[in-house]
């Protein structure tokens, strides 16, 4: 059986990871304010906006990622009274799918990278 080249496996994980990050940056740059305007009664979202609004693109990526978390696990935030569940339910389904999909892609690729790192045999010479 032939051995798998570690560099190729790393490329097959890192290339989509980079592409997903570029897409995340574009969406964050273009739509962060739109997403936040749909969640004005959510103290978690408004608090993050105040915290990260002066951080440029990195701040927008953080804010968009945190909104993705709110849309993915709203019950966790409702229990702590950080979001308005009605606003989250009214969030447009197409935007919700986009943000949740990006979050899932990031998590899957990061997990694949960690698994690959631990599954890689160590050659001690």
C-alpha positions in Angstrom: 0.0 0.0 0.0 1.3 3.4 -0.9 1.8 6.1 1.7 -0.2 9.3 1.6 1.9 12.4 1.2 1.4 14.7 4.3 1.9 17.8 2.3 -1.0 16.9 -0.1 -3.4 16.2 2.8 -2.4 19.5 4.4 -3.0 21.3 1.1 -6.4 19.6 0.8 -7.4 20.9 4.2 -5.6 24.3 4.1 -6.8 25.4 0.6 -10.5 25.1 1.5 -9.8 26.7 4.9 -8.2 29.7 3.1 -11.1 29.9 0.6 -13.7 29.8 3.5 -11.8 32.6 5.3 -11.8 34.8 2.1 -15.5 34.2 1.7 -16.0 35.0 5.4 -14.1 38.2 5.1 -16.1 39.3 2.0 -19.4 38.5 3.7 -18.3 40.3 6.9 -17.1 43.4 5.0 -20.3 43.6 2.9 -23.1 42.5 5.2 -22.2 42.8 8.9 -24.3 46.0 9.5 -27.2 44.3 7.7 -27.1 41.3 10.0 -26.8 43.5 13.1 -29.7 45.7 11.9 -31.9 42.5 12.1 -30.9 41.8 15.7 -31.2 45.2 17.4 -32.8 43.9 20.6 -30.1 41.3 21.2 -27.8 42.6 23.8 -25.1 40.1 22.9 -25.0 41.4 19.3 -25.1 45.1 20.2 -22.5 44.6 22.9 -20.2 42.8 20.4 -20.7 45.7 18.0 -19.5 48.2 20.6 -16.6 46.0 21.4 -15.4 45.3 17.9 -16.6 48.2 15.8 -13.1 49.9 15.8 -11.3 46.7 14.9 -11.7 47.1 11.1 -12.2 43.9 9.0 -11.1 41.6 11.8 -13.8 43.1 14.0 -16.4 42.6 11.4 -15.3 39.0 11.0 -15.6 38.5 14.7 -19.0 40.1 14.8 -20.3 38.0 11.9 -18.9 34.8 13.5 -20.6 35.6 16.8 -23.9 36.2 15.0 -23.4 32.8 13.3 -23.1 31.3 16.8 -26.3 33.0 17.9 -28.2 31.7 14.9 -26.7 28.2 15.4 -27.4 27.8 19.2 -30.0 30.4 20.2 -31.3 28.5 23.2 -27.9 28.9 24.9 -28.1 32.6 24.5 -31.9 32.8 25.5 -31.2 31.1 28.8 -28.7 33.9 29.6 -31.1 36.6 28.3 -28.6 37.8 25.8 -30.8 37.7 22.7 -34.4 38.3 21.6 -35.7 34.9 20.3 -38.4 36.6 18.2 -35.7 38.6 16.3 -33.6 35.4 15.8 -36.7 33.6 14.5 -37.4 36.4 12.0 -33.9 36.4 10.7 -34.1 35.7 6.9 -33.6 32.0 6.2 -31.2 32.5 3.3 -28.9 34.7 5.5 -29.2 32.2 8.3 -28.2 29.3 6.0 -25.2 31.3 4.8 -23.9 32.2 8.2 -24.5 28.8 9.8 -23.0 27.0 6.8 -19.8 29.1 7.1 -19.6 28.3 10.8 -20.0 24.6 10.2 -17.4 24.7 7.3 -14.9 26.5 9.6 -15.4 24.0 12.4 -15.2 20.9 10.1 -12.0 22.1 8.5 -10.4 23.0 11.8 -11.3 19.6 13.2 -9.9 17.9 10.1 -6.6 19.8 10.6 -6.4 18.8 14.2 -7.2 15.1 13.4 -4.6 15.2 10.6 -2.0 16.6 12.9 -2.6 13.8 15.5 -3.0 11.0 13.0 0.3 11.9 11.2 2.9 9.4 12.2 6.0 10.8 13.8 9.3 9.8 12.1 12.1 9.9 14.6 15.5 9.4 13.0 
